[in-house]
């Protein structure tokens, strides 16, 4: 496979950008080799600068539910370009997108638009502290909630892929406000609340983890978090930056019938453009400025391009409820028969092939995976024009644009690896 132009671009990029990339996992450090520089996407495929074509299982890390360049989203972006790209003032489209989110997500009564998942999680944590008057946050080892200082403690995929120590560059005073616990262990959550429950403002969790590979909640785990937080007056925050509108129109909370106090959303609510949101109970959200004392602001929050793309995406989801059945069928077919030496975790259209016997229930389990074998697997697929996430600790995503032929080709490539 010719990658000369990608190699040349990577050499240039390393001279002007740290590591040659603008987000660490893109550098292929977890798998080795040269990262592919992508030129364009179409449906379930994208093409690199050397004109190599790949079946794409990243989908911009989740938001491309209908694949690359869906017509409804492109039409919306084209239309708003005639009007302007940013005003720094309110627009009617912001209200429309907010209402679509509220109508879809069971727990959200009010919502604030921001610019990234990191910003959404940072703001939700600050709001929980302001609402409760407490300082501590409980998170779970391996869950990533953005590069917020206090949350870069046992932070999941990017940090794990690069084997970085936690919290470099973060003052100890910040990291001391975060308690990191093992995922799917309610006993340890109960124990820490008995010790420090009156100091804990919130528990933040990915209801289905995507940032140490795909890891589902153990039976009763989310229900237990809801019960414990209510008992001690802490807020429960679902980080649905990956799962929101992907696992169901109402996200993981619809799938598992749990209503958190606050939810963070991202990726998909902009149809692939940069945007995010946090929302939840009206009494909590009313504490956000200018209604209340918890300050948060952003010049580009609710910018017309991302909001218009998001409206088109969420309406398209609403108009095509069969999408989730298609995603379920395609992803089930992709993951049905993993070869010997692999175990697959899957929830809906999110999945990870782990190189170990399993089960994989938490970060310690995930870390026992054979990352060198995953690297060989990744390049085996890449040579067969299948692009999986370049890290053992990332989830893959299937879109409604993936055809049966795409899935068949990928399954055959996976099977071929097992007999090498």
PLY file of the C-alpha trace (Angstrom):
ply
format ascii 1.0
element vertex 420
property float x
property float y
property float z
element edge 419
property int vertex1
property int vertex2
end_header
0.00 0.00 0.00
1.48 3.33 -1.07
1.53 5.90 1.77
4.23 8.26 0.45
2.15 11.41 0.74
1.01 10.55 4.27
4.63 9.96 5.25
5.69 13.30 3.76
2.86 15.16 5.50
3.65 13.47 8.81
7.29 14.53 8.56
6.20 18.12 7.92
3.58 17.99 10.68
6.09 16.87 13.32
8.07 20.05 12.69
5.11 22.34 13.36
2.76 20.39 15.67
3.56 18.38 18.84
3.86 14.76 17.73
2.63 15.73 14.28
-1.05 15.58 15.29
-3.72 17.70 16.94
-5.05 14.88 19.13
-2.72 12.19 20.50
-4.36 8.93 19.39
-4.08 10.01 15.75
-0.29 9.63 15.90
-0.48 5.78 15.74
1.73 5.54 18.85
-0.38 2.64 20.08
0.04 0.61 16.88
3.18 1.97 15.19
3.62 3.08 11.60
2.58 6.19 9.75
-0.81 7.78 10.42
-2.94 8.15 7.32
-3.78 11.72 6.35
-7.39 11.69 5.22
-8.51 13.67 2.19
-12.25 13.01 1.96
-15.10 10.80 3.12
-18.16 9.32 1.45
-20.75 7.19 3.22
-19.00 4.45 5.21
-15.64 4.97 3.50
-12.88 7.53 3.55
-9.84 8.13 1.35
-6.33 9.18 2.28
-4.05 11.59 0.42
-2.48 8.64 -1.44
-5.99 7.70 -2.67
-6.18 4.55 -0.54
-9.79 3.73 0.31
-10.84 2.40 3.72
-14.02 1.17 5.38
-14.18 3.62 8.28
-15.02 2.32 11.76
-14.03 5.51 13.56
-16.74 7.79 12.19
-15.05 10.85 13.75
-15.21 8.93 17.07
-18.93 8.37 16.99
-20.96 11.27 15.63
-21.26 10.14 12.01
-24.33 8.00 12.59
-25.23 8.19 8.88
-21.67 8.11 7.58
-19.72 10.85 5.87
-21.45 13.70 4.07
-25.13 12.83 4.63
-27.20 14.99 2.30
-29.48 16.42 4.99
-26.52 17.74 6.98
-24.68 19.09 3.92
-27.79 20.91 2.74
-28.23 22.54 6.15
-24.60 23.71 6.26
-24.79 25.07 2.71
-27.93 27.02 3.49
-26.56 28.70 6.62
-23.30 29.67 4.89
-25.33 32.22 2.96
-26.22 33.90 6.26
-23.01 33.88 8.29
-20.74 31.67 10.35
-20.64 33.34 13.78
-22.43 36.26 15.39
-21.65 36.16 19.11
-25.36 36.84 19.60
-28.46 34.62 20.00
-30.11 32.96 17.00
-33.41 31.13 16.64
-31.60 27.96 15.60
-30.06 27.64 19.07
-33.54 27.49 20.56
-34.63 24.91 18.00
-31.66 22.63 18.68
-32.15 22.93 22.44
-35.79 21.88 22.07
-34.85 18.87 19.92
-32.40 17.74 22.60
-34.95 18.22 25.40
-37.59 16.31 23.44
-35.24 13.36 22.92
-33.22 12.93 26.12
-35.37 11.82 29.08
-33.54 13.66 31.87
-32.88 17.01 30.19
-35.24 19.87 31.06
-32.84 22.70 30.20
-29.65 22.65 28.14
-26.64 24.91 27.52
-24.67 24.64 24.26
-20.86 24.68 24.40
-18.03 23.84 22.00
-16.54 20.49 23.01
-17.09 17.44 25.17
-14.27 18.59 27.43
-16.02 21.92 27.96
-19.35 20.21 28.61
-17.89 17.92 31.29
-15.88 20.73 32.88
-19.02 22.87 33.07
-21.20 20.07 34.46
-18.65 19.36 37.21
-18.45 23.06 38.11
-22.24 23.30 38.15
-22.52 20.26 40.44
-20.08 21.88 42.86
-21.94 25.17 42.74
-25.33 23.53 43.23
-24.31 21.28 46.14
-21.72 23.51 47.81
-19.32 20.54 47.86
-15.89 20.08 46.30
-15.28 16.41 45.49
-15.99 14.50 42.29
-16.11 10.72 41.92
-15.04 9.29 38.56
-14.06 5.82 37.41
-10.66 4.48 36.43
-10.38 4.44 32.62
-13.26 6.81 31.93
-12.23 9.90 29.98
-14.19 13.10 30.41
-11.96 15.46 28.47
-8.66 17.08 29.35
-9.99 18.99 32.36
-7.31 19.37 35.04
-9.26 17.73 37.84
-10.44 14.86 35.62
-7.07 13.82 34.18
-6.86 11.15 36.87
-6.92 7.57 35.58
-8.26 9.08 32.40
-8.66 6.32 29.86
-7.80 5.82 26.22
-5.42 8.58 25.17
-3.39 8.48 28.38
-3.40 4.67 28.45
-2.40 4.36 24.79
0.65 6.58 25.35
1.47 5.02 28.76
1.54 8.47 30.36
1.41 8.99 34.12
-1.71 10.70 35.40
-1.99 14.43 35.94
1.35 15.66 34.55
1.10 19.45 34.54
-1.90 19.36 36.88
-1.44 20.84 40.37
-1.97 18.30 43.13
-4.64 20.54 44.62
-6.75 20.03 41.50
-6.33 16.27 41.28
-7.05 15.97 45.01
-10.63 17.04 44.30
-11.19 13.84 42.29
-11.70 10.34 43.66
-11.07 7.63 41.04
-12.75 4.27 41.69
-12.87 0.96 39.79
-15.74 0.71 37.33
-18.61 -1.69 37.98
-17.85 -2.08 41.71
-20.75 -0.73 43.75
-19.27 -1.89 47.05
-16.34 0.52 46.76
-18.71 3.34 45.75
-20.84 2.63 48.84
-17.71 2.62 50.99
-16.37 5.97 49.79
-19.77 7.62 50.24
-19.98 6.32 53.79
-16.61 7.96 54.47
-16.97 11.22 52.54
-20.53 11.46 51.25
-21.11 14.93 52.68
-18.14 16.23 50.64
-19.01 14.64 47.28
-20.71 16.94 44.78
-21.15 14.46 41.94
-20.43 11.13 40.36
-19.55 11.30 36.66
-19.58 8.17 34.52
-19.72 7.04 30.92
-22.86 4.86 31.11
-21.28 2.73 28.38
-17.55 3.30 28.39
-15.84 4.03 25.08
-12.51 5.28 26.36
-10.87 2.10 27.61
-12.48 0.17 24.84
-16.20 -0.52 24.93
-17.23 -1.67 28.41
-20.90 -2.01 29.36
-22.25 -1.34 32.84
-22.58 -4.39 35.05
-26.17 -5.33 35.89
-27.39 -2.99 38.61
-24.34 -0.69 38.51
-26.03 2.39 37.06
-29.10 1.78 39.21
-26.82 1.62 42.24
-25.13 4.91 41.34
-28.55 6.52 41.05
-29.61 5.21 44.46
-26.38 6.17 46.26
-26.19 9.70 44.85
-29.81 10.36 45.76
-29.23 9.03 49.28
-26.29 11.38 49.90
-27.51 14.44 47.99
-24.87 14.25 45.25
-25.60 14.71 41.55
-25.28 11.89 39.03
-23.71 13.00 35.74
-23.88 10.82 32.64
-21.14 11.60 30.14
-23.00 10.74 26.93
-20.58 12.52 24.61
-20.15 9.19 22.80
-23.39 7.40 23.62
-25.88 10.25 23.23
-28.11 9.70 20.16
-25.85 6.77 19.17
-27.16 3.94 21.34
-30.71 5.27 21.16
-32.38 8.56 20.35
-32.46 9.24 24.09
-28.96 7.88 24.62
-27.77 5.26 27.08
-30.11 6.64 29.73
-33.05 5.65 27.54
-31.52 2.22 26.92
-30.94 1.53 30.63
-33.94 3.47 32.01
-31.87 5.66 34.35
-32.39 9.42 34.72
-29.22 11.26 35.74
-29.30 14.77 37.16
-26.99 16.13 34.46
-25.97 14.85 31.03
-23.12 15.90 28.76
-23.52 15.54 25.01
-21.21 16.14 22.09
-20.13 15.04 18.67
-23.44 13.95 17.17
-25.52 17.04 18.09
-23.45 19.00 15.57
-23.76 16.46 12.76
-19.97 16.11 12.83
-19.16 19.79 13.44
-17.64 21.00 16.74
-20.33 21.43 19.37
-21.38 19.95 22.70
-23.90 20.55 25.46
-24.71 19.91 29.08
-28.21 19.78 30.48
-30.47 18.28 33.08
-32.84 19.17 35.87
-34.23 22.69 35.57
-33.51 23.52 39.20
-29.85 22.61 38.70
-29.45 24.28 35.31
-31.03 27.50 36.60
-27.86 28.02 38.64
-25.89 28.69 35.43
-25.16 32.34 34.60
-26.90 34.60 33.79
-29.77 32.91 35.67
-27.53 31.94 38.56
-24.06 32.30 40.06
-22.17 29.47 38.28
-20.31 31.17 35.45
-19.72 29.64 32.03
-19.50 31.36 28.64
-18.23 30.90 25.10
-18.02 33.15 22.03
-18.64 30.32 19.56
-21.21 28.45 21.66
-24.26 27.79 19.50
-22.51 28.94 16.31
-24.87 28.81 13.29
-22.91 26.19 11.29
-22.76 23.55 14.01
-26.28 24.25 15.25
-27.78 23.98 11.76
-25.92 20.72 11.12
-27.12 19.43 14.48
-30.75 20.29 13.79
-30.55 18.42 10.49
-28.94 15.41 12.17
-31.41 15.18 15.05
-34.39 15.62 12.75
-33.03 12.90 10.48
-32.72 10.58 13.47
-36.27 11.41 14.53
-37.57 10.72 11.02
-35.72 7.40 10.71
-36.29 5.37 13.89
-35.35 2.23 11.98
-31.74 3.45 12.07
-31.10 1.79 15.42
-32.34 -1.59 14.18
-30.00 -1.30 11.19
-27.08 -0.40 13.45
-27.84 -3.30 15.77
-27.99 -5.81 12.91
-24.82 -4.59 11.21
-22.76 -4.44 14.41
-24.02 -7.81 15.62
-22.93 -9.34 12.31
-19.51 -7.68 12.57
-18.84 -8.99 16.07
-20.70 -12.30 16.12
-17.80 -14.77 15.89
-14.49 -13.35 17.10
-11.52 -15.62 16.35
-9.63 -17.46 19.08
-7.61 -15.16 21.28
-10.08 -12.26 21.09
-13.11 -11.26 23.09
-15.60 -8.65 21.88
-17.50 -6.21 24.08
-20.45 -4.61 22.31
-23.35 -2.34 23.16
-25.46 -1.30 20.16
-23.19 0.12 17.47
-20.14 0.47 19.75
-17.66 -2.40 20.12
-14.06 -3.35 20.89
-12.03 -6.43 19.98
-9.83 -7.14 23.01
-6.82 -9.43 22.67
-7.34 -11.53 25.78
-9.61 -14.23 27.16
-11.81 -11.78 29.07
-14.13 -10.83 30.56
-13.35 -7.10 30.31
-15.36 -5.29 33.00
-13.08 -2.44 34.05
-9.79 -0.68 33.33
-7.63 -3.30 35.04
-9.20 -5.98 32.86
-8.66 -3.87 29.73
-5.00 -3.27 30.60
-4.35 -7.03 30.53
-4.94 -7.02 26.77
-2.08 -7.88 24.41
-1.47 -4.47 22.83
1.34 -5.73 20.60
-1.01 -8.29 19.08
-3.65 -5.60 18.65
-1.09 -3.51 16.72
-0.49 -6.42 14.34
-4.25 -6.87 13.98
-4.75 -3.17 13.25
-2.17 -3.15 10.44
-3.48 -6.44 9.05
-6.89 -4.79 8.67
-5.42 -1.54 7.36
-3.65 -3.40 4.55
-7.06 -4.85 3.64
-8.62 -1.38 3.55
-10.35 -1.62 6.92
-9.69 1.27 9.33
-10.22 0.38 13.00
-9.35 2.76 15.86
-5.54 2.85 16.23
-5.58 1.83 19.89
-6.65 -1.21 21.90
-8.36 1.20 24.28
-10.83 2.82 21.88
-14.28 1.73 20.76
-15.18 1.30 17.11
-18.39 2.71 15.65
-20.68 1.33 12.95
-22.84 3.72 10.92
-26.10 3.25 9.08
-24.07 3.80 5.90
-22.12 0.57 6.42
-23.42 -1.94 3.90
-23.72 -5.69 4.23
-20.78 -5.89 1.81
-18.70 -3.65 4.11
-19.44 -5.92 7.04
-18.75 -9.12 5.06
-15.41 -7.76 3.85
-14.42 -6.78 7.39
-15.48 -10.10 8.92
-13.40 -11.96 6.34
-10.38 -9.76 7.07
-10.76 -10.47 10.79
-11.01 -14.22 10.16
-7.93 -14.17 7.95
-5.90 -12.74 10.82
-6.65 -15.66 13.10
-5.04 -18.21 10.73
-1.77 -16.33 10.15
0 1
1 2
2 3
3 4
4 5
5 6
6 7
7 8
8 9
9 10
10 11
11 12
12 13
13 14
14 15
15 16
16 17
17 18
18 19
19 20
20 21
21 22
22 23
23 24
24 25
25 26
26 27
27 28
28 29
29 30
30 31
31 32
32 33
33 34
34 35
35 36
36 37
37 38
38 39
39 40
40 41
41 42
42 43
43 44
44 45
45 46
46 47
47 48
48 49
49 50
50 51
51 52
52 53
53 54
54 55
55 56
56 57
57 58
58 59
59 60
60 61
61 62
62 63
63 64
64 65
65 66
66 67
67 68
68 69
69 70
70 71
71 72
72 73
73 74
74 75
75 76
76 77
77 78
78 79
79 80
80 81
81 82
82 83
83 84
84 85
85 86
86 87
87 88
88 89
89 90
90 91
91 92
92 93
93 94
94 95
95 96
96 97
97 98
98 99
99 100
100 101
101 102
102 103
103 104
104 105
105 106
106 107
107 108
108 109
109 110
110 111
111 112
112 113
113 114
114 115
115 116
116 117
117 118
118 119
119 120
120 121
121 122
122 123
123 124
124 125
125 126
126 127
127 128
128 129
129 130
130 131
131 132
132 133
133 134
134 135
135 136
136 137
137 138
138 139
139 140
140 141
141 142
142 143
143 144
144 145
145 146
146 147
147 148
148 149
149 150
150 151
151 152
152 153
153 154
154 155
155 156
156 157
157 158
158 159
159 160
160 161
161 162
162 163
163 164
164 165
165 166
166 167
167 168
168 169
169 170
170 171
171 172
172 173
173 174
174 175
175 176
176 177
177 178
178 179
179 180
180 181
181 182
182 183
183 184
184 185
185 186
186 187
187 188
188 189
189 190
190 191
191 192
192 193
193 194
194 195
195 196
196 197
197 198
198 199
199 200
200 201
201 202
202 203
203 204
204 205
205 206
206 207
207 208
208 209
209 210
210 211
211 212
212 213
213 214
214 215
215 216
216 217
217 218
218 219
219 220
220 221
221 222
222 223
223 224
224 225
225 226
226 227
227 228
228 229
229 230
230 231
231 232
232 233
233 234
234 235
235 236
236 237
237 238
238 239
239 240
240 241
241 242
242 243
243 244
244 245
245 246
246 247
247 248
248 249
249 250
250 251
251 252
252 253
253 254
254 255
255 256
256 257
257 258
258 259
259 260
260 261
261 262
262 263
263 264
264 265
265 266
266 267
267 268
268 269
269 270
270 271
271 272
272 273
273 274
274 275
275 276
276 277
277 278
278 279
279 280
280 281
281 282
282 283
283 284
284 285
285 286
286 287
287 288
288 289
289 290
290 291
291 292
292 293
293 294
294 295
295 296
296 297
297 298
298 299
299 300
300 301
301 302
302 303
303 304
304 305
305 306
306 307
307 308
308 309
309 310
310 311
311 312
312 313
313 314
314 315
315 316
316 317
317 318
318 319
319 320
320 321
321 322
322 323
323 324
324 325
325 326
326 327
327 328
328 329
329 330
330 331
331 332
332 333
333 334
334 335
335 336
336 337
337 338
338 339
339 340
340 341
341 342
342 343
343 344
344 345
345 346
346 347
347 348
348 349
349 350
350 351
351 352
352 353
353 354
354 355
355 356
356 357
357 358
358 359
359 360
360 361
361 362
362 363
363 364
364 365
365 366
366 367
367 368
368 369
369 370
370 371
371 372
372 373
373 374
374 375
375 376
376 377
377 378
378 379
379 380
380 381
381 382
382 383
383 384
384 385
385 386
386 387
387 388
388 389
389 390
390 391
391 392
392 393
393 394
394 395
395 396
396 397
397 398
398 399
399 400
400 401
401 402
402 403
403 404
404 405
405 406
406 407
407 408
408 409
409 410
410 411
411 412
412 413
413 414
414 415
415 416
416 417
417 418
418 419
